[in-house]
């Protein structure tokens, strides 16, 4: 489990294709220090397992299902990626509950620069529109955010300078595809309602 508070931006050092999967070697000064083989780590909001580690890098493997549902397949050598290690029981929960289980891919449609912040509008597939709630929680590429506004199947988030500096948000522009994870509590409620026939699944 994660909080959506990105610890640092790492870099894709190498990419290897293996039997339909992709093995990423990633460098990160802070997160690599305490990582071990079999540990979990969120890469661009995707929970992956460490399969190899050196003093300066670690390897993770994304299989077919992960590549289909996320933007990891678009990464290139040199691409920066948001990194977060799992939440410790003793840590403060500064963001919200994030599992690293991406629900789908969204698209940045506009970026507005204000005096001390930036407003990003992101469009989601229509089947996820009911998860968009004003001031509700959402994770975008692993960053815990609050939806500032909602219109149809799009939402807006306000990004402060610190977030722009320490995450990959500074690379976003109209057309950028992003990983989305909706609030897990809402998804459980949706499932319970569906089981009781009180909610019709959207296509």
SESELO-86804 format. One record per residue: residue in one letter; y, x, z of N, C-alpha, C, O in turn. Coordinates in Angstrom, 3 decimals. Layout:
N
residuo, nv, nu, nw, cav, cau, caw, cv, cu, cw, ov, ou, ow
A, Y, X, Z, Y, X, Z, Y, X, Z, Y, X, Z
...
//
This chain:
203
residuo, nv, nu, nw, cav, cau, caw, cv, cu, cw, ov, ou, ow
X, -1.188, 0.838, 0.000, 0.000, 0.000, 0.000, 1.247, 0.880, 0.000, 1.268, 1.951, 0.606
X, 2.292, 0.405, -0.695, 3.533, 1.160, -0.819, 4.708, 0.279, -0.388, 4.535, -0.902, -0.088
X, 5.886, 0.864, -0.364, 7.081, 0.111, 0.009, 8.058, -0.043, -1.142, 9.011, -0.817, -1.045
X, 7.838, 0.682, -2.230, 8.770, 0.624, -3.341, 9.978, 1.517, -3.153, 10.953, 1.415, -3.897
X, 9.916, 2.401, -2.152, 10.992, 3.374, -1.944, 10.538, 4.695, -2.559, 9.797, 5.457, -1.939
X, 10.986, 4.953, -3.771, 10.555, 6.139, -4.512, 10.952, 7.405, -3.768, 12.097, 7.552, -3.340
X, 9.988, 8.326, -3.616, 10.253, 9.559, -2.881, 10.907, 10.629, -3.742, 11.755, 11.389, -3.274
X, 10.507, 10.678, -4.989, 11.081, 11.662, -5.903, 10.696, 11.330, -7.340, 9.834, 10.489, -7.593
X, 11.348, 12.003, -8.264, 10.998, 11.889, -9.676, 10.193, 13.118, -10.058, 10.693, 14.241, -9.993
X, 8.944, 12.902, -10.456, 8.108, 13.998, -10.915, 8.190, 14.130, -12.426, 8.947, 13.414, -13.081
X, 7.402, 15.058, -12.978, 7.420, 15.312, -14.409, 6.001, 15.409, -14.957, 5.134, 16.041, -14.355
X, 5.776, 14.777, -16.102, 4.479, 14.881, -16.761, 4.346, 16.282, -17.350, 5.091, 16.657, -18.255
X, 3.384, 17.056, -16.826, 3.191, 18.436, -17.276, 2.258, 18.512, -18.472, 2.481, 19.306, -19.386
X, 1.206, 17.684, -18.473, 0.275, 17.664, -19.605, -0.424, 16.319, -19.674, -0.511, 15.601, -18.679
X, -0.922, 15.984, -20.860, -1.629, 14.736, -21.096, -2.912, 15.044, -21.860, -2.887, 15.708, -22.896
X, -4.035, 14.552, -21.333, -5.316, 14.761, -21.990, -6.001, 13.414, -22.196, -6.062, 12.599, -21.275
X, -6.510, 13.180, -23.386, -7.227, 11.942, -23.689, -8.725, 12.185, -23.506, -9.278, 13.165, -24.005
X, -9.369, 11.266, -22.775, -10.796, 11.427, -22.485, -11.493, 10.070, -22.510, -11.265, 9.232, -21.638
X, -12.340, 9.859, -23.508, -13.173, 8.651, -23.599, -12.372, 7.362, -23.396, -12.792, 6.486, -22.639
X, -11.243, 7.243, -24.055, -10.439, 6.035, -23.955, -9.464, 6.018, -22.801, -8.624, 5.123, -22.710
X, -9.563, 6.991, -21.924, -8.639, 7.084, -20.794, -7.659, 8.235, -21.032, -7.790, 9.001, -21.987
X, -6.682, 8.333, -20.143, -5.699, 9.415, -20.225, -5.596, 10.095, -18.865, -5.445, 9.432, -17.839
X, -5.680, 11.415, -18.868, -5.506, 12.192, -17.641, -4.123, 12.833, -17.681, -3.801, 13.603, -18.586
X, -3.312, 12.495, -16.677, -1.959, 13.033, -16.573, -1.917, 14.126, -15.506, -2.400, 13.929, -14.391
X, -1.345, 15.260, -15.846, -1.043, 16.287, -14.854, 0.444, 16.163, -14.544, 1.285, 16.227, -15.440
X, 0.753, 15.984, -13.267, 2.122, 15.684, -12.846, 2.590, 16.690, -11.808, 1.845, 17.024, -10.887
X, 3.805, 17.172, -11.948, 4.401, 18.055, -10.950, 5.386, 17.259, -10.104, 6.032, 16.328, -10.585
X, 5.488, 17.645, -8.831, 6.411, 16.998, -7.908, 6.540, 17.845, -6.664, 5.551, 18.067, -5.966
X, 7.717, 18.315, -6.373, 7.912, 19.249, -5.263, 7.582, 18.644, -3.904, 7.015, 19.320, -3.046
X, 7.930, 17.381, -3.702, 7.767, 16.766, -2.384, 6.417, 16.097, -2.205, 5.712, 16.353, -1.229
X, 6.059, 15.238, -3.152, 4.844, 14.434, -2.986, 3.563, 15.247, -3.051, 2.568, 14.871, -2.430
X, 3.560, 16.358, -3.788, 2.329, 17.132, -3.964, 1.893, 17.831, -2.675, 0.721, 18.180, -2.528
X, 2.821, 18.038, -1.744, 2.537, 18.829, -0.544, 1.383, 18.289, 0.287, 0.547, 19.060, 0.758
X, 1.327, 16.972, 0.475, 0.294, 16.401, 1.356, -0.807, 15.664, 0.596, -1.686, 15.060, 1.210
X, -0.763, 15.709, -0.725, -1.790, 15.021, -1.513, -3.124, 15.749, -1.460, -3.183, 16.977, -1.411
X, -4.180, 14.970, -1.470, -5.534, 15.501, -1.534, -6.305, 14.719, -2.592, -5.891, 13.631, -2.992
X, -7.413, 15.271, -3.037, -8.269, 14.540, -3.971, -8.739, 13.242, -3.313, -9.087, 13.237, -2.132
X, -8.750, 12.161, -4.061, -9.091, 10.804, -3.634, -7.926, 10.057, -3.001, -8.055, 8.870, -2.698
X, -6.780, 10.726, -2.792, -5.607, 10.032, -2.279, -5.018, 9.142, -3.369, -5.185, 9.407, -4.560
X, -4.333, 8.091, -2.951, -3.628, 7.226, -3.880, -2.173, 7.666, -4.004, -1.596, 8.217, -3.067
X, -1.594, 7.417, -5.169, -0.175, 7.672, -5.377, 0.330, 6.704, -6.438, -0.373, 6.399, -7.401
X, 1.551, 6.226, -6.250, 2.156, 5.319, -7.220, 2.935, 6.133, -8.243, 3.842, 6.887, -7.892
X, 2.573, 5.975, -9.508, 3.246, 6.657, -10.614, 3.883, 5.589, -11.497, 3.175, 4.816, -12.143
X, 5.203, 5.540, -11.530, 5.913, 4.481, -12.259, 5.477, 3.100, -11.778, 5.428, 2.142, -12.550
X, 5.161, 3.021, -10.481, 4.751, 1.750, -9.898, 3.290, 1.419, -10.044, 2.862, 0.340, -9.633
X, 2.500, 2.324, -10.624, 1.069, 2.093, -10.841, 0.265, 2.895, -9.834, 0.396, 4.118, -9.773
X, -0.560, 2.234, -9.050, -1.394, 2.931, -8.067, -2.531, 3.650, -8.784, -3.346, 3.025, -9.462
X, -2.575, 4.973, -8.625, -3.598, 5.803, -9.254, -4.248, 6.703, -8.204, -3.704, 6.896, -7.117
X, -5.413, 7.248, -8.539, -6.154, 8.112, -7.620, -6.048, 9.564, -8.062, -6.221, 9.881, -9.239
X, -5.763, 10.435, -7.111, -5.683, 11.869, -7.396, -7.095, 12.410, -7.630, -7.958, 12.276, -6.762
X, -7.336, 13.014, -8.784, -8.665, 13.552, -9.094, -8.683, 15.078, -9.100, -9.749, 15.691, -9.140
X, -7.490, 15.693, -9.058, -7.403, 17.148, -9.024, -6.039, 17.520, -8.459, -5.062, 16.794, -8.639
X, -5.983, 18.656, -7.775, -4.714, 19.073, -7.181, -4.600, 20.582, -7.170, -5.573, 21.286, -6.898
X, -3.396, 21.082, -7.469, -3.072, 22.496, -7.309, -1.879, 22.576, -6.360, -1.459, 21.557, -5.813
X, -1.342, 23.742, -6.163, -0.197, 23.896, -5.267, 1.058, 23.216, -5.809, 1.945, 22.834, -5.045
X, 1.124, 23.070, -7.114, 2.362, 22.535, -7.705, 2.166, 21.252, -8.529, 3.133, 20.686, -9.037
X, 0.919, 20.802, -8.658, 0.690, 19.623, -9.498, -0.550, 18.854, -9.048, -1.314, 19.324, -8.205
X, -0.737, 17.679, -9.618, -1.932, 16.884, -9.361, -2.283, 16.116, -10.626, -1.427, 15.870, -11.476
X, -3.558, 15.737, -10.741, -4.046, 14.972, -11.890, -4.407, 13.559, -11.466, -4.962, 13.343, -10.388
X, -4.086, 12.602, -12.323, -4.515, 11.214, -12.140, -5.060, 10.718, -13.480, -4.683, 11.216, -14.541
X, -5.950, 9.732, -13.413, -6.572, 9.228, -14.637, -6.285, 7.746, -14.800, -6.549, 6.960, -13.891
X, -5.745, 7.356, -15.952, -5.479, 5.956, -16.265, -6.511, 5.487, -17.283, -6.596, 6.030, -18.385
X, -7.293, 4.478, -16.911, -8.343, 3.985, -17.804, -7.796, 2.868, -18.694, -6.620, 2.514, -18.609
X, -8.663, 2.321, -19.546, -8.226, 1.365, -20.570, -7.439, 0.181, -20.003, -6.385, -0.165, -20.538
X, -7.927, -0.439, -18.939, -7.276, -1.619, -18.375, -5.874, -1.286, -17.890, -4.942, -2.067, -18.079
X, -5.727, -0.131, -17.268, -4.416, 0.297, -16.773, -3.462, 0.566, -17.930, -2.294, 0.181, -17.878
X, -3.953, 1.217, -18.960, -3.110, 1.522, -20.110, -2.673, 0.252, -20.830, -1.580, 0.200, -21.394
X, -3.521, -0.767, -20.811, -3.208, -2.026, -21.486, -2.115, -2.811, -20.764, -1.288, -3.462, -21.401
X, -2.115, -2.749, -19.445, -1.202, -3.571, -18.649, 0.091, -2.877, -18.251, 0.995, -3.522, -17.720
X, 0.198, -1.574, -18.496, 1.367, -0.816, -18.035, 1.989, -0.018, -19.174, 1.520, -0.047, -20.312
X, 3.058, 0.694, -18.832, 3.741, 1.540, -19.812, 3.254, 2.985, -19.772, 3.835, 3.843, -20.437
X, 2.211, 3.270, -19.016, 1.759, 4.659, -18.869, 1.354, 5.275, -20.202, 1.513, 6.479, -20.404
X, 0.839, 4.470, -21.096, 0.422, 4.986, -22.388, 1.576, 5.487, -23.245, 1.355, 6.187, -24.233
X, 2.797, 5.137, -22.881, 3.975, 5.567, -23.637, 4.553, 6.888, -23.128, 5.456, 7.452, -23.745
X, 4.028, 7.379, -21.998, 4.556, 8.615, -21.428, 4.234, 9.811, -22.319, 3.217, 9.840, -23.013
X, 5.120, 10.788, -22.279, 4.952, 12.007, -23.059, 5.107, 13.215, -22.136, 5.618, 13.090, -21.023
X, 4.671, 14.367, -22.597, 4.867, 15.597, -21.822, 6.373, 15.790, -21.622, 7.152, 15.748, -22.574
X, 6.757, 16.000, -20.379, 8.169, 16.143, -20.052, 8.805, 14.869, -19.529, 9.922, 14.904, -19.013
X, 8.103, 13.731, -19.655, 8.654, 12.466, -19.171, 8.802, 12.489, -17.651, 7.876, 12.913, -16.959
X, 9.940, 12.045, -17.111, 10.083, 11.910, -15.668, 9.401, 10.638, -15.200, 9.393, 9.642, -15.923
X, 8.826, 10.653, -14.000, 8.128, 9.477, -13.470, 8.456, 9.300, -11.995, 8.598, 10.273, -11.255
X, 8.574, 8.042, -11.581, 8.799, 7.734, -10.173, 7.504, 7.957, -9.392, 6.431, 7.530, -9.817
X, 7.617, 8.631, -8.246, 6.444, 8.925, -7.420, 6.655, 8.422, -5.996, 7.733, 8.571, -5.420
X, 5.603, 7.823, -5.441, 5.632, 7.407, -4.035, 4.229, 7.506, -3.453, 3.267, 7.004, -4.033
X, 4.127, 8.158, -2.305, 2.853, 8.205, -1.599, 2.666, 6.915, -0.798, 3.647, 6.224, -0.522
X, 1.414, 6.572, -0.412, 1.165, 5.326, 0.317, 1.888, 5.282, 1.658, 2.230, 6.307, 2.248
X, 2.103, 4.066, 2.107, 2.751, 3.807, 3.390, 1.845, 4.226, 4.542, 0.651, 3.925, 4.538
X, 2.412, 4.919, 5.528, 1.689, 5.252, 6.753, 1.924, 4.157, 7.792, 2.993, 3.548, 7.797
X, 0.946, 3.886, 8.679, 1.117, 2.835, 9.690, 2.338, 3.060, 10.573, 2.894, 2.105, 11.117
X, 2.758, 4.313, 10.719, 3.894, 4.630, 11.588, 5.242, 4.577, 10.879, 6.286, 4.748, 11.508
X, 5.219, 4.337, 9.554, 6.471, 4.328, 8.788, 7.220, 3.013, 8.938, 6.629, 1.969, 9.213
X, 8.548, 3.087, 8.749, 9.355, 1.879, 8.674, 9.161, 1.252, 7.297, 9.082, 1.960, 6.293
X, 9.085, -0.065, 7.253, 8.935, -0.770, 5.983, 10.328, -1.075, 5.450, 10.888, -2.142, 5.703
X, 10.878, -0.116, 4.706, 12.254, -0.251, 4.242, 12.401, -1.082, 2.992, 13.472, -1.635, 2.744
X, 11.331, -1.186, 2.182, 11.409, -1.967, 0.955, 10.686, -3.288, 1.140, 11.090, -4.101, 1.972
X, 9.614, -3.517, 0.374, 8.761, -4.678, 0.594, 7.329, -4.265, 0.267, 7.101, -3.166, -0.240
X, 6.373, -5.130, 0.549, 4.978, -4.786, 0.302, 4.722, -4.643, -1.191, 4.855, -5.606, -1.946
X, 4.355, -3.439, -1.612, 4.059, -3.145, -3.012, 2.650, -2.555, -3.070, 2.341, -1.608, -2.348
X, 1.808, -3.109, -3.920, 0.414, -2.661, -3.995, 0.173, -1.648, -5.104, -0.843, -0.955, -5.104
X, 1.096, -1.561, -6.040, 0.872, -0.671, -7.174, -0.017, -1.305, -8.227, -0.546, -0.618, -9.101
X, -0.180, -2.636, -8.141, -0.987, -3.383, -9.106, -0.027, -4.109, -10.044, 0.436, -5.209, -9.743
X, 0.262, -3.495, -11.162, 1.253, -4.020, -12.098, 0.776, -5.337, -12.713, -0.361, -5.449, -13.172
X, 1.670, -6.332, -12.712, 1.339, -7.640, -13.274, 1.585, -7.705, -14.771, 0.861, -8.389, -15.495
X, 2.594, -7.003, -15.230, 2.918, -7.053, -16.646, 4.085, -6.144, -16.975, 4.591, -5.419, -16.119
X, 4.500, -6.195, -18.219, 5.572, -5.326, -18.705, 6.799, -6.163, -19.042, 6.693, -7.199, -19.699
X, 7.959, -5.708, -18.590, 9.228, -6.357, -18.901, 10.052, -5.495, -19.834, 9.688, -4.359, -20.137
X, 11.171, -6.050, -20.289, 12.038, -5.343, -21.228, 13.483, -5.411, -20.774, 14.017, -6.493, -20.531
X, 14.115, -4.249, -20.658, 15.533, -4.200, -20.308, 16.330, -4.759, -21.484, 16.191, -4.297, -22.617
X, 17.166, -5.757, -21.202, 17.938, -6.387, -22.279, 19.409, -6.003, -22.254, 20.072, -6.051, -23.290
X, 19.935, -5.620, -21.089, 21.332, -5.194, -21.039, 21.588, -4.359, -19.792, 20.898, -4.486, -18.781
X, 22.589, -3.509, -19.891, 23.012, -2.665, -18.769, 24.533, -2.753, -18.677, 25.235, -2.444, -19.640
X, 25.037, -3.171, -17.527, 26.484, -3.287, -17.318, 26.925, -2.311, -16.237, 26.397, -2.327, -15.125
X, 27.888, -1.467, -16.564, 28.401, -0.495, -15.616, 29.588, -1.072, -14.861, 30.582, -1.476, -15.465
X, 29.478, -1.110, -13.539, 30.569, -1.563, -12.688, 31.212, -0.351, -12.024, 30.862, 0.789, -12.329
X, 32.143, -0.598, -11.126, 32.873, 0.515, -10.498, 31.969, 1.373, -9.633, 32.083, 2.599, -9.647
X, 31.066, 0.746, -8.872, 30.207, 1.523, -7.967, 28.730, 1.192, -8.111, 27.926, 1.585, -7.265
X, 28.360, 0.480, -9.161, 26.958, 0.106, -9.336, 26.699, -0.247, -10.795, 27.598, -0.199, -11.634
X, 25.447, -0.604, -11.077, 25.036, -0.991, -12.424, 24.221, -2.275, -12.332, 23.432, -2.446, -11.403
X, 24.406, -3.166, -13.281, 23.625, -4.401, -13.359, 22.665, -4.299, -14.546, 23.088, -4.121, -15.688
X, 21.383, -4.413, -14.259, 20.354, -4.380, -15.297, 19.745, -5.773, -15.425, 19.326, -6.371, -14.435
X, 19.701, -6.286, -16.663, 18.990, -7.535, -16.935, 17.655, -7.185, -17.578, 17.585, -6.380, -18.506
X, 16.597, -7.807, -17.064, 15.236, -7.526, -17.538, 14.544, -8.839, -17.872, 14.543, -9.774, -17.071
X, 13.958, -8.901, -19.057, 13.229, -10.095, -19.485, 11.741, -9.914, -19.222, 11.188, -8.840, -19.460
X, 11.101, -10.959, -18.733, 9.669, -10.915, -18.418, 8.928, -11.887, -19.328, 9.546, -12.812, -19.856
X, 7.620, -11.707, -19.528, 6.839, -12.690, -20.281, 6.985, -14.073, -19.640, 7.029, -14.178, -18.414
X, 7.059, -15.122, -20.441, 7.316, -16.466, -19.928, 6.311, -16.909, -18.871, 6.650, -17.677, -17.970
X, 5.067, -16.423, -18.981, 4.045, -16.847, -18.020, 4.347, -16.367, -16.597, 3.743, -16.846, -15.638
X, 5.282, -15.420, -16.461, 5.645, -14.916, -15.139, 6.983, -15.459, -14.652, 7.436, -15.086, -13.570
X, 7.620, -16.328, -15.425, 8.975, -16.786, -15.095, 9.050, -17.457, -13.723, 10.070, -17.360, -13.040
X, 7.971, -18.139, -13.318, 8.005, -18.844, -12.031, 8.019, -17.887, -10.837, 8.258, -18.314, -9.707
X, 7.767, -16.598, -11.075, 7.829, -15.617, -9.992, 9.254, -15.110, -9.765, 9.509, -14.375, -8.810
X, 10.172, -15.498, -10.633, 11.550, -15.029, -10.511, 12.327, -15.940, -9.574, 12.542, -17.116, -9.867
X, 12.744, -15.384, -8.445, 13.442, -16.152, -7.420, 14.722, -15.412, -7.025, 14.650, -14.237, -6.668
X, 15.883, -16.056, -7.077, 17.122, -15.389, -6.649, 16.970, -14.808, -5.246, 16.489, -15.487, -4.338
X, 17.372, -13.574, -5.073, 17.234, -12.752, -3.860, 15.775, -12.562, -3.452, 15.493, -12.218, -2.304
X, 14.847, -12.784, -4.385, 13.443, -12.484, -4.142, 13.142, -11.027, -4.437, 13.951, -10.338, -5.059
X, 11.991, -10.556, -3.999, 11.614, -9.157, -4.179, 10.851, -8.942, -5.483, 10.116, -9.815, -5.945
X, 11.044, -7.763, -6.060, 10.312, -7.365, -7.250, 10.283, -5.840, -7.303, 11.207, -5.182, -6.826
X, 9.227, -5.283, -7.880, 9.142, -3.830, -8.068, 9.237, -3.546, -9.560, 8.476, -4.094, -10.357
X, 10.181, -2.684, -9.930, 10.376, -2.279, -11.320, 10.094, -0.790, -11.419, 10.825, 0.024, -10.855
X, 9.034, -0.431, -12.137, 8.582, 0.969, -12.200, 8.417, 1.555, -10.792, 8.697, 2.728, -10.545
X, 7.953, 0.698, -9.887, 7.690, 1.145, -8.525, 8.876, 1.130, -7.598, 8.747, 1.517, -6.437
X, 10.039, 0.694, -8.073, 11.250, 0.652, -7.241, 11.397, -0.737, -6.636, 11.461, -1.726, -7.365
X, 11.450, -0.821, -5.313, 11.622, -2.092, -4.624, 13.053, -2.581, -4.805, 14.010, -1.889, -4.457
X, 13.185, -3.801, -5.364, 14.505, -4.338, -5.666, 14.600, -5.805, -5.281, 13.593, -6.483, -5.078
X, 15.843, -6.278, -5.186, 16.121, -7.685, -4.936, 16.751, -8.291, -6.184, 17.699, -7.736, -6.741
X, 16.227, -9.420, -6.615, 16.787, -10.073, -7.791, 18.155, -10.671, -7.450, 18.264, -11.548, -6.594
X, 19.183, -10.188, -8.126, 20.542, -10.652, -7.858, 20.844, -11.961, -8.572, 21.673, -12.745, -8.110
X, 20.177, -12.200, -9.691, 20.405, -13.416, -10.468, 19.170, -13.680, -11.317, 18.417, -12.762, -11.643
X, 18.974, -14.933, -11.666, 17.825, -15.338, -12.480, 18.288, -16.345, -13.525, 19.009, -17.291, -13.207
X, 17.871, -16.140, -14.780, 18.141, -17.085, -15.854, 16.898, -17.198, -16.725, 16.492, -16.231, -17.370
X, 16.295, -18.386, -16.741, 15.098, -18.623, -17.541, 14.027, -17.581, -17.188, 13.584, -17.531, -16.040
X, 13.610, -16.762, -18.136, 12.593, -15.752, -17.850, 13.191, -14.343, -17.798, 12.548, -13.369, -18.191
X, 14.427, -14.252, -17.308, 15.095, -12.962, -17.114, 15.691, -12.887, -15.718, 16.029, -13.907, -15.117
X, 15.814, -11.675, -15.215, 16.427, -11.485, -13.899, 17.343, -10.263, -13.939, 17.204, -9.386, -14.791
X, 18.277, -10.232, -13.000, 19.212, -9.119, -12.895, 19.016, -8.409, -11.571, 18.734, -9.041, -10.553
X, 19.167, -7.091, -11.588, 19.143, -6.302, -10.360, 20.385, -5.412, -10.335, 20.858, -4.949, -11.372
X, 20.897, -5.188, -9.133, 22.054, -4.325, -8.951, 21.574, -2.975, -8.426, 20.883, -2.909, -7.409
X, 21.938, -1.909, -9.116, 21.449, -0.571, -8.777, 22.589, 0.282, -8.221, 23.638, 0.424, -8.849
X, 22.364, 0.846, -7.037, 23.375, 1.686, -6.403, 23.266, 3.121, -6.908, 22.237, 3.493, -7.472
X, 24.302, 3.932, -6.719, 24.275, 5.313, -7.213, 23.075, 6.122, -6.740, 22.515, 6.898, -7.514
X, 22.667, 5.954, -5.474, 21.531, 6.738, -4.962, 20.261, 6.429, -5.751, 19.521, 7.344, -6.114
X, 20.003, 5.151, -6.019, 18.811, 4.770, -6.785, 18.884, 5.321, -8.205, 17.873, 5.766, -8.749
X, 20.052, 5.296, -8.799, 20.220, 5.859, -10.143, 19.920, 7.354, -10.149, 19.412, 7.891, -11.133
X, 20.235, 8.008, -9.056, 20.067, 9.461, -8.983, 18.623, 9.879, -8.763, 18.177, 10.875, -9.333
X, 17.881, 9.132, -7.941, 16.542, 9.587, -7.535, 15.395, 8.881, -8.246, 14.234, 9.182, -7.967
X, 15.679, 7.955, -9.153, 14.618, 7.260, -9.887, 14.868, 7.366, -11.396, 15.858, 7.948, -11.839
X, 13.952, 6.792, -12.163, 14.092, 6.842, -13.618, 15.027, 5.756, -14.156, 15.157, 5.605, -15.371
X, 15.673, 5.007, -13.278, 16.614, 3.981, -13.738, 17.743, 4.587, -14.572, 18.298, 3.916, -15.442
X, 18.079, 5.828, -14.316, 19.167, 6.454, -15.071, 18.822, 6.651, -16.546, 19.692, 6.996, -17.346
X, 17.546, 6.432, -16.912, 17.123, 6.564, -18.304, 17.020, 5.204, -19.007, 16.827, 5.142, -20.221
X, 17.148, 4.128, -18.244, 16.971, 2.796, -18.821, 18.126, 2.442, -19.750, 19.283, 2.766, -19.484
X, 17.790, 1.783, -20.822, 18.766, 1.261, -21.777, 18.166, 0.020, -22.412, 16.964, -0.206, -22.271
X, 18.953, -0.796, -23.107, 18.384, -1.974, -23.754, 17.201, -1.599, -24.645, 17.303, -0.722, -25.502
X, 16.091, -2.275, -24.426, 14.873, -1.981, -25.177, 13.842, -1.212, -24.384, 12.680, -1.154, -24.785
X, 14.240, -0.607, -23.246, 13.291, 0.128, -22.405, 12.268, -0.835, -21.812, 12.630, -1.886, -21.281
X, 10.988, -0.474, -21.904, 9.912, -1.277, -21.338, 9.591, -0.779, -19.932, 9.530, 0.428, -19.700
X, 9.388, -1.699, -19.000, 9.200, -1.323, -17.592, 8.006, -2.052, -16.981, 7.646, -3.150, -17.405
X, 7.401, -1.420, -15.977, 6.300, -2.021, -15.237, 6.836, -2.966, -14.175, 7.775, -2.633, -13.453
X, 6.237, -4.143, -14.083, 6.689, -5.144, -13.118, 5.563, -5.532, -12.164, 4.430, -5.775, -12.580
X, 5.896, -5.584, -10.890, 4.970, -6.127, -9.889, 5.722, -7.167, -9.079, 6.710, -6.857, -8.414
X, 5.246, -8.406, -9.140, 5.896, -9.498, -8.424, 5.419, -9.547, -6.970, 4.409, -8.943, -6.612
X, 6.153, -10.265, -6.161, 5.886, -10.337, -4.729, 4.461, -10.810, -4.457, 4.068, -11.891, -4.895
X, 3.695, -10.007, -3.740, 2.284, -10.316, -3.502, 2.110, -11.594, -2.688, 1.133, -12.314, -2.893
X, 3.018, -11.893, -1.780, 2.894, -13.111, -0.979, 3.010, -14.349, -1.863, 2.284, -15.326, -1.676
X, 3.923, -14.301, -2.822, 4.071, -15.418, -3.757, 2.833, -15.608, -4.608, 2.456, -16.739, -4.915
X, 2.195, -14.508, -4.995, 1.000, -14.604, -5.834, -0.175, -15.219, -5.069, -0.970, -15.965, -5.642
X, -0.284, -14.908, -3.784, -1.348, -15.510, -2.978, -1.124, -17.015, -2.828, -2.072, -17.799, -2.897
X, 0.131, -17.414, -2.622, 0.454, -18.838, -2.502, 0.122, -19.559, -3.805, -0.441, -20.654, -3.793
X, 0.473, -18.939, -4.924, 0.171, -19.524, -6.234, -1.334, -19.740, -6.392, -1.769, -20.791, -6.864
X, -2.119, -18.752, -6.001, -3.573, -18.846, -6.128, -4.141, -19.977, -5.274, -5.009, -20.724, -5.727
X, -3.659, -20.104, -4.052, -4.128, -21.158, -3.156, -3.802, -22.537, -3.723, -4.621, -23.453, -3.654
X, -2.599, -22.678, -4.285, -2.204, -23.956, -4.878, -3.056, -24.274, -6.103, -3.420, -25.430, -6.322
X, -3.374, -23.263, -6.897, -4.209, -23.472, -8.079, -5.600, -23.948, -7.679, -6.159, -24.836, -8.321
X, -6.162, -23.364, -6.624, -7.504, -23.733, -6.170, -7.553, -25.194, -5.715, -8.599, -25.837, -5.788
X, -6.421, -25.708, -5.249, -6.353, -27.086, -4.774, -5.807, -28.051, -5.822, -5.544, -29.219, -5.537
X, -5.644, -27.533, -7.048, -5.172, -28.383, -8.123, -3.713, -28.760, -8.025, -3.270, -29.718, -8.660
X, -2.959, -28.012, -7.233, -1.546, -28.322, -7.038, -0.639, -27.467, -7.910, 0.585, -27.597, -7.866
X, -1.251, -26.590, -8.705, -0.467, -25.694, -9.558, -1.208, -25.495, -10.861, -2.398, -25.178, -10.868
X, -0.509, -25.681, -11.957, -1.101, -25.504, -13.270, -0.818, -24.108, -13.762, 0.339, -23.695, -13.845
X, -1.882, -23.368, -14.093, -1.726, -21.996, -14.558, -0.948, -21.965, -15.861, -1.209, -22.751, -16.772
X, 0.023, -21.039, -15.942, 0.841, -20.906, -17.138, 0.209, -19.937, -18.122, -0.430, -18.966, -17.717
X, 0.382, -20.191, -19.397, -0.170, -19.353, -20.442, 0.893, -18.408, -20.990, 0.610, -17.615, -21.888
//
